Amino acid sequence: MKEAKARQSKKVARGSKAAQSKKPTQPKRPTQSKKAAESPKDFSQLFHDLDAVHHFVQGGALHTDDIMILVHLGQGAQPGADTASGLASTLHISRPRTSRSLARLAAAGLVQEVVQRSDYRVSHYRLSNHGENVFFEIRRRFGAQHINALFQDYCTLQLATRKAESQAGERKLSDSAQRIYLVLHATAKPLSLSALIEATGLAQNRLSQAVAVLQSKGQVKLEPGKTDARQRTISLTAEGKRIAKCFAHAF
C-alpha cells in the first residue's frame, strides 16, 4: 500500500515538473487578411479632416487652397517653391488658381510678397507674423504630423484630379465631383443620399446639384432602394468607375 502511494506521488511530481518546464503557448496574433490589407483609403475621413481645418482657420473665410499654401510656406518651402509658379507646381493646381489664393492670403494679412535683388521679376512669398501665428495654431490644434500628412494627401488629390480631368475630357472637375467619385469608388456599392452626404461632408443642396450634373453626363445613376423604393440610391456607371479609378490609383 505504501509502495503504491509512493509510486503515485512520483507520477504527480513528474507531471508537475513537465508542466512547469513546458513553455506556455503564446496566443496567435490576428493576421490581416489580404482583403483588409488592400482596403481602399478612408476618403470620408480625409474630407472631414480637410473641412475641419478649413472651418478652424478664420471660420472658413479662406479656401482650402489658401490654407494649404499657408501650411506649405509655414513648413519652410524650398527656394523656388515659394514663388507663385513653385507653389502651383507643388500643390498641382493651376497658376491662376494659385494667384487668387495668394491674393486672398495677402488681403487677410497672412503672407507677404518679397522681391529679391537678384531678380526683380520674380516674387517670393513668406508668412507674415500673423500668418506664422495662424500656422502655429493649426499645428497645435491638429498636430504637426497630422497636418503634414493632410497636406500630402491634398496635393495627391489635386494631382489625381488633373489626371481624371484629362481622362474624362473635362475642363474642370468640381470639389463636389471629386468627393462623390472617391467615396462611391471606395465603398463599391450604391449609397443613399443621406449616406453620401455623411461620407462626403457636402451640404444636401450642393450634393444634389453635383449628382444631377454627373447623372446628366452618364457618370452616376440613381435607382430605387432595395429595402425602400422611395429612397433612391446613387452609384457609379461604367463611365463613372473609369474616371474614379484615376483618382483612386493616385493614392
Backbone torsions as a table, in degrees:
resi	resn	phi	psi	omega
1	MET	NA	-45.1	179.7
2	LYS	-65.2	-38.3	179.7
3	GLU	-64.8	-37.3	179.9
4	ALA	-65.1	-41.8	178.4
5	LYS	-64.8	-38.2	179.7
6	ALA	-64.2	-44.5	179.4
7	ARG	-63.1	-38.2	179.9
8	GLN	-65.6	-40.9	-179.9
9	SER	-66.4	-35.3	178.3
10	LYS	-66.0	-39.5	178.6
11	LYS	-63.1	-42.7	179.0
12	VAL	-63.0	-41.8	-179.0
13	ALA	-64.3	-45.5	179.0
14	ARG	-62.2	-37.2	179.7
15	GLY	-66.5	-39.4	-179.5
16	SER	-69.5	-36.7	178.7
17	LYS	-66.7	-39.1	179.6
18	ALA	-64.9	-38.5	-179.7
19	ALA	-66.8	-36.0	-179.5
20	GLN	-72.2	-37.4	-177.3
21	SER	-74.0	-25.6	-179.5
22	LYS	-72.7	126.0	-178.6
23	LYS	-72.7	136.9	178.8
24	PRO	-66.3	138.1	179.8
25	THR	-75.2	132.2	178.6
26	GLN	-80.4	138.4	177.5
27	PRO	-64.2	136.8	-178.8
28	LYS	-67.6	135.6	177.3
29	ARG	-75.8	136.0	-179.2
30	PRO	-62.7	127.5	179.2
31	THR	-87.1	143.0	-180.0
32	GLN	-75.2	126.7	179.8
33	SER	-67.0	158.5	179.8
34	LYS	-61.7	-37.4	180.0
35	LYS	-64.6	-41.1	179.8
36	ALA	-69.1	-38.2	-179.1
37	ALA	-65.0	-29.4	-178.2
38	GLU	-99.0	13.5	-177.9
39	SER	-63.8	145.8	-176.4
40	PRO	-70.3	160.9	179.5
41	LYS	-63.4	145.7	178.7
42	ASP	-79.4	86.5	-178.3
43	PHE	-69.1	-29.6	177.8
44	SER	-58.6	-43.0	178.6
45	GLN	-65.7	-39.2	177.9
46	LEU	-60.1	-45.6	-179.0
47	PHE	-67.1	-39.4	178.7
48	HIS	-66.4	-37.3	178.5
49	ASP	-66.7	-43.2	178.3
50	LEU	-62.0	-41.7	179.4
51	ASP	-66.5	-36.3	179.9
52	ALA	-64.3	-43.9	177.7
53	VAL	-66.3	-40.0	-179.9
54	HIS	-59.2	-46.3	-178.6
55	HIS	-74.1	-25.5	-179.4
56	PHE	-70.8	-37.0	-176.5
57	VAL	-83.9	108.9	176.7
58	GLN	52.9	36.7	174.2
59	GLY	63.0	25.8	178.7
60	GLY	84.6	12.7	-178.6
61	ALA	-69.7	-28.6	179.7
62	LEU	-93.4	159.6	174.5
63	HIS	-82.7	161.3	179.2
64	THR	-62.9	-36.3	175.2
65	ASP	-55.7	-44.4	-178.1
66	ASP	-59.8	-44.3	-177.1
67	ILE	-67.1	-39.1	179.9
68	MET	-68.4	-34.5	174.2
69	ILE	-66.2	-41.8	177.3
70	LEU	-60.3	-43.5	179.4
71	VAL	-63.2	-43.6	-178.7
72	HIS	-63.5	-43.6	178.0
73	LEU	-66.6	-36.2	179.0
74	GLY	-67.8	-31.3	179.2
75	GLN	-73.9	-14.1	-179.6
76	GLY	96.2	75.1	-178.9
77	ALA	-63.3	140.5	178.5
78	GLN	-68.0	155.0	177.6
79	PRO	-53.8	128.5	-176.9
80	GLY	98.8	-28.6	177.6
81	ALA	-88.2	-0.5	179.3
82	ASP	-101.6	11.3	175.1
83	THR	-98.0	169.5	179.8
84	ALA	-60.6	-44.5	179.8
85	SER	-68.9	-37.2	178.5
86	GLY	-65.7	-40.5	178.2
87	LEU	-67.1	-40.8	178.4
88	ALA	-61.2	-41.0	-179.7
89	SER	-68.0	-39.9	-178.3
90	THR	-67.8	-44.1	-177.3
91	LEU	-86.2	-7.9	-179.0
92	HIS	61.2	43.4	174.3
93	ILE	-123.6	164.9	-175.0
94	SER	-70.9	159.1	178.8
95	ARG	-63.8	-45.2	176.9
96	PRO	-59.9	-38.8	178.6
97	ARG	-64.1	-39.6	177.3
98	THR	-65.2	-42.2	-179.6
99	SER	-62.9	-39.5	178.2
100	ARG	-65.0	-39.3	178.4
101	SER	-65.1	-43.8	179.4
102	LEU	-63.3	-36.5	178.0
103	ALA	-64.9	-41.6	178.4
104	ARG	-66.5	-41.4	178.8
105	LEU	-64.7	-39.5	178.8
106	ALA	-67.5	-39.9	179.2
107	ALA	-64.8	-31.6	178.5
108	ALA	-84.1	-0.7	178.9
109	GLY	74.0	25.9	-175.9
110	LEU	-99.4	-23.8	178.8
111	VAL	-130.6	158.7	177.1
112	GLN	-126.1	142.7	176.8
113	GLU	-92.5	130.6	-177.2
114	VAL	-124.6	129.7	177.3
115	VAL	-110.6	124.2	-178.7
116	GLN	-87.0	149.5	-178.5
117	ARG	-65.9	-27.6	-177.9
118	SER	-68.0	-26.0	180.0
119	ASP	-156.0	100.1	-178.2
120	TYR	-73.8	-11.0	-177.5
121	ARG	-80.0	-19.6	-175.3
122	VAL	-109.9	129.1	177.3
123	SER	-98.3	133.3	175.1
124	HIS	-107.7	155.1	-176.6
125	TYR	-126.1	142.4	176.6
126	ARG	-143.6	162.1	179.7
127	LEU	-74.0	141.2	171.4
128	SER	-77.7	177.8	176.8
129	ASN	-60.7	-40.2	177.5
130	HIS	-64.0	-41.2	178.4
131	GLY	-63.3	-40.0	178.2
132	GLU	-65.0	-36.9	177.8
133	ASN	-65.9	-42.0	179.1
134	VAL	-64.8	-42.8	178.5
135	PHE	-61.9	-40.4	177.8
136	PHE	-61.3	-42.7	-179.6
137	GLU	-67.0	-36.5	177.7
138	ILE	-61.8	-47.1	-178.8
139	ARG	-67.3	-36.4	179.4
140	ARG	-69.5	-35.7	-178.2
141	ARG	-74.8	-42.6	-172.4
142	PHE	-108.9	-14.0	-179.1
143	GLY	93.2	135.4	-176.4
144	ALA	-61.5	-43.2	-177.9
145	GLN	-65.1	-40.9	-179.6
146	HIS	-66.8	-41.2	179.7
147	ILE	-66.3	-39.7	177.7
148	ASN	-61.5	-44.0	179.3
149	ALA	-66.5	-38.5	-179.9
150	LEU	-65.8	-38.4	177.6
151	PHE	-63.4	-44.0	179.4
152	GLN	-63.3	-41.8	178.8
153	ASP	-64.7	-37.0	179.6
154	TYR	-66.0	-43.0	178.0
155	CYS	-63.5	-40.2	177.8
156	THR	-64.1	-39.3	178.5
157	LEU	-62.4	-41.3	179.3
158	GLN	-67.5	-39.1	177.3
159	LEU	-64.3	-42.0	178.4
160	ALA	-63.6	-35.7	178.7
161	THR	-64.1	-41.9	178.3
162	ARG	-60.9	-41.6	180.0
163	LYS	-67.2	-41.5	-180.0
164	ALA	-66.4	-37.3	177.3
165	GLU	-62.2	-41.9	178.4
166	SER	-65.8	-40.8	-179.2
167	GLN	-67.8	-38.6	-176.7
168	ALA	-88.0	-9.1	-176.8
169	GLY	70.9	25.4	-179.5
170	GLU	-94.4	145.3	177.3
171	ARG	-75.3	-42.2	-179.8
172	LYS	-155.6	123.2	174.9
173	LEU	-91.4	128.9	-177.7
174	SER	-70.8	162.2	176.4
175	ASP	-59.9	-37.7	178.8
176	SER	-63.3	-42.4	179.3
177	ALA	-64.0	-40.8	177.6
178	GLN	-54.7	-48.3	-175.8
179	ARG	-66.6	-41.2	-179.4
180	ILE	-65.0	-46.2	179.2
181	TYR	-56.9	-51.1	-173.3
182	LEU	-68.0	-41.1	-178.9
183	VAL	-67.5	-45.6	-180.0
184	LEU	-66.0	-35.5	178.1
185	HIS	-68.7	-41.1	-177.8
186	ALA	-68.9	-39.6	-178.8
187	THR	-77.0	-29.0	178.0
188	ALA	56.8	33.5	176.6
189	LYS	-157.7	157.3	178.4
190	PRO	-63.3	144.3	178.1
191	LEU	-123.8	147.1	174.4
192	SER	-73.5	165.3	-179.8
193	LEU	-60.6	-42.5	-179.4
194	SER	-65.5	-38.7	179.0
195	ALA	-68.0	-37.0	179.6
196	LEU	-70.7	-34.7	175.7
197	ILE	-62.6	-45.3	-179.6
198	GLU	-64.1	-41.4	-175.4
199	ALA	-74.2	-37.0	-177.3
200	THR	-88.5	-22.3	-176.6
201	GLY	76.7	13.1	-179.2
202	LEU	-89.3	149.7	174.3
203	ALA	-68.8	155.1	-173.8
204	GLN	-60.6	-44.4	-178.4
205	ASN	-66.2	-37.7	179.0
206	ARG	-67.2	-41.6	179.6
207	LEU	-66.7	-43.4	-178.7
208	SER	-61.2	-40.9	178.4
209	GLN	-64.1	-43.6	-179.5
210	ALA	-65.3	-41.3	178.7
211	VAL	-63.3	-40.4	179.2
212	ALA	-62.1	-40.2	179.3
213	VAL	-66.4	-46.2	-179.4
214	LEU	-65.9	-34.2	178.1
215	GLN	-67.6	-39.2	179.2
216	SER	-65.0	-24.8	178.8
217	LYS	-91.8	0.2	179.1
218	GLY	75.4	26.5	-176.7
219	GLN	-105.0	-19.7	171.0
220	VAL	-134.2	158.9	178.2
221	LYS	-133.3	147.6	178.2
222	LEU	-111.1	131.0	-178.4
223	GLU	-135.8	155.9	176.5
224	PRO	-63.5	143.7	178.6
225	GLY	-67.4	152.5	-178.8
226	LYS	-69.8	-38.3	-178.0
227	THR	-91.6	-26.5	-179.3
228	ASP	-142.5	106.7	-176.4
229	ALA	-64.3	-21.1	179.8
230	ARG	-75.0	-22.5	-179.7
231	GLN	-98.1	107.8	-177.1
232	ARG	-79.4	149.3	177.1
233	THR	-111.6	156.4	-176.7
234	ILE	-119.8	133.3	178.6
235	SER	-147.0	165.4	-179.8
236	LEU	-82.6	142.7	170.1
237	THR	-82.6	179.6	177.9
238	ALA	-60.9	-39.5	178.2
239	GLU	-67.2	-40.7	178.2
240	GLY	-64.3	-38.5	178.3
241	LYS	-65.2	-38.0	179.6
242	ARG	-62.3	-41.5	179.5
243	ILE	-71.8	-41.5	-177.9
244	ALA	-61.1	-33.2	-179.9
245	LYS	-63.1	-29.9	178.0
246	CYS	-63.5	-36.3	176.4
247	PHE	-70.5	-53.7	-171.1
248	ALA	-64.0	-36.2	-177.8
249	HIS	-66.3	-23.9	179.8
250	ALA	-68.5	-22.6	-179.0
251	PHE	-95.7	NA	NA
